[in-house]
Amino acid sequence: MKISEVREMSTSELKEKLYSLKEQLFELRRKKAVGTLERGEEVIGVRKDIARVNMVLRERELNESK
């Protein structure tokens, strides 16, 4: 997911996306612990997506407070 795609989403969509990404990260970590995860870089990609969403949410929060 690119940052431009994240910025186009509404705040409620971002919160839903954040929740689903955290669920996805949990499942990937579970698979990694069990040993059934085939591609370890998926965890890194999901973590970066979570960071992008959090960054945009924080930017909007700061803009609203000004």
MOPAC internal coordinates of N, CA, C and O (Angstrom, degrees):
PM7 1SCF
backbone

  N    0.0000 0     0.00 0     0.00 0    0    0    0
  C    1.4260 1     0.00 0     0.00 0    1    0    0
  C    1.5303 1   108.30 1     0.00 0    2    1    0
  O    1.2310 1   121.00 1   -47.61 1    3    2    1
  N    1.3190 1   115.69 1   132.39 1    3    2    1
  C    1.4571 1   120.71 1  -178.73 1    5    3    2
  C    1.5212 1   109.97 1   -93.00 1    6    5    3
  O    1.2310 1   121.09 1   -23.29 1    7    6    5
  N    1.3226 1   115.52 1   156.71 1    7    6    5
  C    1.4559 1   121.10 1  -178.06 1    9    7    6
  C    1.5238 1   111.07 1   -62.75 1   10    9    7
  O    1.2310 1   119.92 1   147.44 1   11   10    9
  N    1.3227 1   117.77 1   -32.56 1   11   10    9
  C    1.4696 1   120.22 1   178.69 1   13   11   10
  C    1.5288 1   110.69 1   -65.42 1   14   13   11
  O    1.2310 1   120.36 1   143.69 1   15   14   13
  N    1.3239 1   116.92 1   -36.31 1   15   14   13
  C    1.4642 1   120.86 1   176.94 1   17   15   14
  C    1.5245 1   110.67 1   -66.36 1   18   17   15
  O    1.2310 1   120.68 1   141.61 1   19   18   17
  N    1.3233 1   116.30 1   -38.39 1   19   18   17
  C    1.4624 1   121.01 1  -179.04 1   21   19   18
  C    1.5254 1   109.88 1   -67.71 1   22   21   19
  O    1.2310 1   119.99 1   138.58 1   23   22   21
  N    1.3286 1   117.62 1   -41.42 1   23   22   21
  C    1.4642 1   120.96 1  -177.89 1   25   23   22
  C    1.5232 1   112.19 1   -67.97 1   26   25   23
  O    1.2310 1   119.72 1   156.23 1   27   26   25
  N    1.3244 1   118.13 1   -23.77 1   27   26   25
  C    1.4566 1   121.41 1   179.31 1   29   27   26
  C    1.5301 1   112.28 1   -76.07 1   30   29   27
  O    1.2310 1   119.96 1   161.64 1   31   30   29
  N    1.3236 1   117.68 1   -18.36 1   31   30   29
  C    1.4628 1   121.38 1  -177.86 1   33   31   30
  C    1.5259 1   110.93 1   -77.80 1   34   33   31
  O    1.2310 1   121.29 1   -27.21 1   35   34   33
  N    1.3359 1   115.14 1   152.79 1   35   34   33
  C    1.4636 1   119.36 1   175.16 1   37   35   34
  C    1.5239 1   109.00 1   -78.40 1   38   37   35
  O    1.2310 1   121.05 1   -10.51 1   39   38   37
  N    1.3184 1   115.60 1   169.49 1   39   38   37
  C    1.4592 1   120.17 1  -178.02 1   41   39   38
  C    1.5196 1   111.53 1   -63.62 1   42   41   39
  O    1.2310 1   120.28 1   139.29 1   43   42   41
  N    1.3214 1   117.07 1   -40.71 1   43   42   41
  C    1.4693 1   119.51 1   179.53 1   45   43   42
  C    1.5270 1   111.16 1   -66.71 1   46   45   43
  O    1.2310 1   120.57 1   142.81 1   47   46   45
  N    1.3293 1   116.52 1   -37.19 1   47   46   45
  C    1.4609 1   119.82 1   176.98 1   49   47   46
  C    1.5269 1   110.70 1   -65.38 1   50   49   47
  O    1.2310 1   120.90 1   142.59 1   51   50   49
  N    1.3244 1   115.88 1   -37.41 1   51   50   49
  C    1.4666 1   120.19 1   179.37 1   53   51   50
  C    1.5262 1   110.95 1   -65.36 1   54   53   51
  O    1.2310 1   120.54 1   139.82 1   55   54   53
  N    1.3183 1   116.57 1   -40.18 1   55   54   53
  C    1.4622 1   119.73 1   179.34 1   57   55   54
  C    1.5237 1   111.20 1   -65.93 1   58   57   55
  O    1.2310 1   120.59 1   140.77 1   59   58   57
  N    1.3315 1   116.48 1   -39.23 1   59   58   57
  C    1.4677 1   120.53 1   176.20 1   61   59   58
  C    1.5266 1   110.52 1   -65.39 1   62   61   59
  O    1.2310 1   120.65 1   137.53 1   63   62   61
  N    1.3273 1   116.37 1   -42.47 1   63   62   61
  C    1.4625 1   121.42 1   179.35 1   65   63   62
  C    1.5252 1   110.66 1   -63.44 1   66   65   63
  O    1.2310 1   120.42 1   139.33 1   67   66   65
  N    1.3252 1   116.81 1   -40.67 1   67   66   65
  C    1.4606 1   121.41 1   178.69 1   69   67   66
  C    1.5279 1   110.38 1   -61.35 1   70   69   67
  O    1.2310 1   120.70 1   136.43 1   71   70   69
  N    1.3219 1   116.27 1   -43.57 1   71   70   69
  C    1.4618 1   120.73 1   179.17 1   73   71   70
  C    1.5260 1   110.93 1   -62.00 1   74   73   71
  O    1.2310 1   120.28 1   134.38 1   75   74   73
  N    1.3317 1   117.06 1   -45.62 1   75   74   73
  C    1.4636 1   119.84 1  -179.02 1   77   75   74
  C    1.5298 1   111.46 1   -67.84 1   78   77   75
  O    1.2310 1   120.06 1   144.75 1   79   78   77
  N    1.3265 1   117.49 1   -35.25 1   79   78   77
  C    1.4677 1   120.31 1   177.72 1   81   79   78
  C    1.5240 1   111.01 1   -66.50 1   82   81   79
  O    1.2310 1   120.49 1   141.00 1   83   82   81
  N    1.3383 1   116.67 1   -39.00 1   83   82   81
  C    1.4593 1   119.39 1   178.28 1   85   83   82
  C    1.5258 1   111.21 1   -66.14 1   86   85   83
  O    1.2310 1   120.43 1   142.44 1   87   86   85
  N    1.3344 1   116.79 1   -37.56 1   87   86   85
  C    1.4669 1   120.04 1   175.17 1   89   87   86
  C    1.5211 1   110.65 1   -63.66 1   90   89   87
  O    1.2310 1   120.95 1   136.71 1   91   90   89
  N    1.3288 1   115.79 1   -43.29 1   91   90   89
  C    1.4583 1   120.95 1   179.46 1   93   91   90
  C    1.5291 1   110.72 1   -62.29 1   94   93   91
  O    1.2310 1   120.30 1   138.30 1   95   94   93
  N    1.3271 1   117.03 1   -41.70 1   95   94   93
  C    1.4617 1   121.37 1   178.38 1   97   95   94
  C    1.5213 1   110.59 1   -62.94 1   98   97   95
  O    1.2310 1   120.48 1   139.00 1   99   98   97
  N    1.3223 1   116.69 1   -41.00 1   99   98   97
  C    1.4632 1   120.71 1   178.11 1  101   99   98
  C    1.5264 1   110.63 1   -60.18 1  102  101   99
  O    1.2310 1   120.44 1   134.73 1  103  102  101
  N    1.3274 1   116.76 1   -45.27 1  103  102  101
  C    1.4688 1   120.69 1   179.86 1  105  103  102
  C    1.5256 1   111.36 1   -64.57 1  106  105  103
  O    1.2310 1   120.33 1   139.98 1  107  106  105
  N    1.3232 1   116.98 1   -40.02 1  107  106  105
  C    1.4660 1   120.03 1   178.85 1  109  107  106
  C    1.5256 1   111.09 1   -65.26 1  110  109  107
  O    1.2310 1   120.65 1   139.33 1  111  110  109
  N    1.3306 1   116.36 1   -40.67 1  111  110  109
  C    1.4662 1   119.12 1   178.29 1  113  111  110
  C    1.5222 1   111.41 1   -66.08 1  114  113  111
  O    1.2310 1   120.82 1   143.57 1  115  114  113
  N    1.3300 1   116.03 1   -36.43 1  115  114  113
  C    1.4661 1   120.01 1   177.15 1  117  115  114
  C    1.5253 1   110.28 1   -64.17 1  118  117  115
  O    1.2310 1   120.61 1   134.59 1  119  118  117
  N    1.3236 1   116.44 1   -45.41 1  119  118  117
  C    1.4562 1   120.43 1   178.36 1  121  119  118
  C    1.5245 1   111.34 1   -62.23 1  122  121  119
  O    1.2310 1   120.57 1   142.13 1  123  122  121
  N    1.3307 1   116.51 1   -37.87 1  123  122  121
  C    1.4575 1   120.47 1   179.16 1  125  123  122
  C    1.5265 1   110.45 1   -64.48 1  126  125  123
  O    1.2310 1   120.37 1   139.06 1  127  126  125
  N    1.3226 1   116.89 1   -40.94 1  127  126  125
  C    1.4623 1   121.34 1  -179.80 1  129  127  126
  C    1.5193 1   111.38 1   -66.17 1  130  129  127
  O    1.2310 1   120.69 1   142.53 1  131  130  129
  N    1.3314 1   116.28 1   -37.47 1  131  130  129
  C    1.4615 1   120.80 1  -179.32 1  133  131  130
  C    1.5238 1   111.08 1   -77.12 1  134  133  131
  O    1.2310 1   121.31 1   152.15 1  135  134  133
  N    1.3285 1   115.11 1   -27.85 1  135  134  133
  C    1.4638 1   119.45 1   179.37 1  137  135  134
  C    1.5093 1   113.96 1   100.27 1  138  137  135
  O    1.2310 1   119.94 1  -164.71 1  139  138  137
  N    1.3391 1   117.72 1    15.29 1  139  138  137
  C    1.4641 1   120.30 1  -179.39 1  141  139  138
  C    1.5191 1   112.98 1  -102.58 1  142  141  139
  O    1.2310 1   120.08 1  -176.52 1  143  142  141
  N    1.3337 1   117.45 1     3.48 1  143  142  141
  C    1.4633 1   120.73 1   179.61 1  145  143  142
  C    1.5246 1   108.86 1   -78.32 1  146  145  143
  O    1.2310 1   121.13 1   -57.25 1  147  146  145
  N    1.3343 1   115.45 1   122.75 1  147  146  145
  C    1.4638 1   120.26 1  -177.28 1  149  147  146
  C    1.5268 1   111.74 1   -85.03 1  150  149  147
  O    1.2310 1   120.55 1   137.89 1  151  150  149
  N    1.3371 1   116.55 1   -42.11 1  151  150  149
  C    1.4641 1   120.24 1  -176.92 1  153  151  150
  C    1.5169 1   109.22 1  -117.42 1  154  153  151
  O    1.2310 1   120.34 1   -73.22 1  155  154  153
  N    1.3068 1   116.95 1   106.78 1  155  154  153
  C    1.4500 1   122.35 1  -178.46 1  157  155  154
  C    1.5113 1   113.94 1   -68.78 1  158  157  155
  O    1.2310 1   120.16 1   157.26 1  159  158  157
  N    1.3305 1   117.30 1   -22.74 1  159  158  157
  C    1.4599 1   120.25 1  -179.13 1  161  159  158
  C    1.5259 1   112.53 1   -71.30 1  162  161  159
  O    1.2310 1   120.04 1   167.40 1  163  162  161
  N    1.3303 1   117.52 1   -12.60 1  163  162  161
  C    1.4633 1   120.49 1   176.14 1  165  163  162
  C    1.5208 1   110.31 1   -62.41 1  166  165  163
  O    1.2310 1   120.24 1   142.66 1  167  166  165
  N    1.3263 1   117.15 1   -37.34 1  167  166  165
  C    1.4623 1   121.76 1   179.29 1  169  167  166
  C    1.5187 1   109.59 1   -61.65 1  170  169  167
  O    1.2310 1   120.26 1   136.94 1  171  170  169
  N    1.3139 1   117.11 1   -43.06 1  171  170  169
  C    1.4623 1   121.64 1  -179.48 1  173  171  170
  C    1.5292 1   110.46 1   -64.45 1  174  173  171
  O    1.2310 1   120.34 1   137.49 1  175  174  173
  N    1.3152 1   116.95 1   -42.51 1  175  174  173
  C    1.4639 1   120.94 1   179.51 1  177  175  174
  C    1.5172 1   112.33 1   -62.68 1  178  177  175
  O    1.2310 1   120.36 1   137.98 1  179  178  177
  N    1.3195 1   116.93 1   -42.02 1  179  178  177
  C    1.4637 1   120.60 1   179.77 1  181  179  178
  C    1.5245 1   110.11 1   -67.52 1  182  181  179
  O    1.2310 1   120.28 1   140.26 1  183  182  181
  N    1.3258 1   117.07 1   -39.74 1  183  182  181
  C    1.4673 1   119.90 1   178.20 1  185  183  182
  C    1.5265 1   111.10 1   -62.94 1  186  185  183
  O    1.2310 1   120.12 1   141.76 1  187  186  185
  N    1.3255 1   117.37 1   -38.24 1  187  186  185
  C    1.4647 1   120.87 1   178.32 1  189  187  186
  C    1.5227 1   110.80 1   -67.84 1  190  189  187
  O    1.2310 1   120.25 1   141.13 1  191  190  189
  N    1.3407 1   117.13 1   -38.87 1  191  190  189
  C    1.4655 1   120.47 1   176.96 1  193  191  190
  C    1.5253 1   110.77 1   -63.28 1  194  193  191
  O    1.2310 1   120.22 1   139.64 1  195  194  193
  N    1.3312 1   117.18 1   -40.36 1  195  194  193
  C    1.4612 1   121.19 1   177.94 1  197  195  194
  C    1.5310 1   109.20 1   -62.26 1  198  197  195
  O    1.2310 1   120.47 1   138.25 1  199  198  197
  N    1.3149 1   116.71 1   -41.75 1  199  198  197
  C    1.4661 1   120.55 1   179.91 1  201  199  198
  C    1.5258 1   111.08 1   -64.53 1  202  201  199
  O    1.2310 1   120.01 1   140.36 1  203  202  201
  N    1.3272 1   117.58 1   -39.64 1  203  202  201
  C    1.4633 1   120.98 1   178.62 1  205  203  202
  C    1.5270 1   110.96 1   -63.00 1  206  205  203
  O    1.2310 1   120.85 1   134.28 1  207  206  205
  N    1.3248 1   115.97 1   -45.72 1  207  206  205
  C    1.4658 1   120.41 1  -179.34 1  209  207  206
  C    1.5232 1   110.10 1   -63.67 1  210  209  207
  O    1.2310 1   120.22 1   134.86 1  211  210  209
  N    1.3290 1   117.18 1   -45.14 1  211  210  209
  C    1.4628 1   120.63 1   178.68 1  213  211  210
  C    1.5278 1   111.46 1   -61.16 1  214  213  211
  O    1.2310 1   120.17 1   141.63 1  215  214  213
  N    1.3248 1   117.29 1   -38.37 1  215  214  213
  C    1.4548 1   121.38 1  -179.83 1  217  215  214
  C    1.5280 1   110.82 1   -63.83 1  218  217  215
  O    1.2310 1   120.21 1   134.45 1  219  218  217
  N    1.3175 1   117.20 1   -45.55 1  219  218  217
  C    1.4613 1   120.59 1  -179.04 1  221  219  218
  C    1.5284 1   110.31 1   -67.35 1  222  221  219
  O    1.2310 1   120.22 1   140.38 1  223  222  221
  N    1.3234 1   117.19 1   -39.62 1  223  222  221
  C    1.4649 1   119.80 1   177.46 1  225  223  222
  C    1.5297 1   110.56 1   -62.05 1  226  225  223
  O    1.2310 1   120.05 1   138.49 1  227  226  225
  N    1.3063 1   117.51 1   -41.51 1  227  226  225
  C    1.4676 1   121.75 1   179.46 1  229  227  226
  C    1.5210 1   110.73 1   -67.32 1  230  229  227
  O    1.2310 1   119.86 1   139.66 1  231  230  229
  N    1.3349 1   117.87 1   -40.34 1  231  230  229
  C    1.4589 1   121.03 1   177.23 1  233  231  230
  C    1.5236 1   110.73 1   -58.74 1  234  233  231
  O    1.2310 1   120.79 1   135.41 1  235  234  233
  N    1.3413 1   116.10 1   -44.59 1  235  234  233
  C    1.4623 1   119.99 1  -179.54 1  237  235  234
  C    1.5197 1   111.09 1   -66.77 1  238  237  235
  O    1.2310 1   120.55 1   143.07 1  239  238  237
  N    1.3179 1   116.55 1   -36.93 1  239  238  237
  C    1.4604 1   120.69 1   178.20 1  241  239  238
  C    1.5229 1   111.00 1   -63.20 1  242  241  239
  O    1.2310 1   120.65 1   137.55 1  243  242  241
  N    1.3208 1   116.36 1   -42.45 1  243  242  241
  C    1.4626 1   120.60 1   179.59 1  245  243  242
  C    1.5280 1   111.65 1   -68.88 1  246  245  243
  O    1.2310 1   120.08 1   143.05 1  247  246  245
  N    1.3287 1   117.45 1   -36.95 1  247  246  245
  C    1.4648 1   120.57 1   179.17 1  249  247  246
  C    1.5219 1   111.11 1   -67.47 1  250  249  247
  O    1.2310 1   120.00 1   145.88 1  251  250  249
  N    1.3218 1   117.61 1   -34.12 1  251  250  249
  C    1.4509 1   120.97 1   179.08 1  253  251  250
  C    1.5227 1   111.88 1   -70.66 1  254  253  251
  O    1.2310 1   120.30 1   148.25 1  255  254  253
  N    1.3186 1   117.02 1   -31.75 1  255  254  253
  C    1.4563 1   120.55 1  -177.19 1  257  255  254
  C    1.5360 1   112.95 1   -77.92 1  258  257  255
  O    1.2310 1   120.01 1   165.60 1  259  258  257
  N    1.3193 1   117.59 1   -14.40 1  259  258  257
  C    1.4748 1   120.97 1  -178.39 1  261  259  258
  C    1.4901 1   111.54 1   -76.69 1  262  261  259
  O    1.2310 1   120.10 1   180.00 1  263  262  261

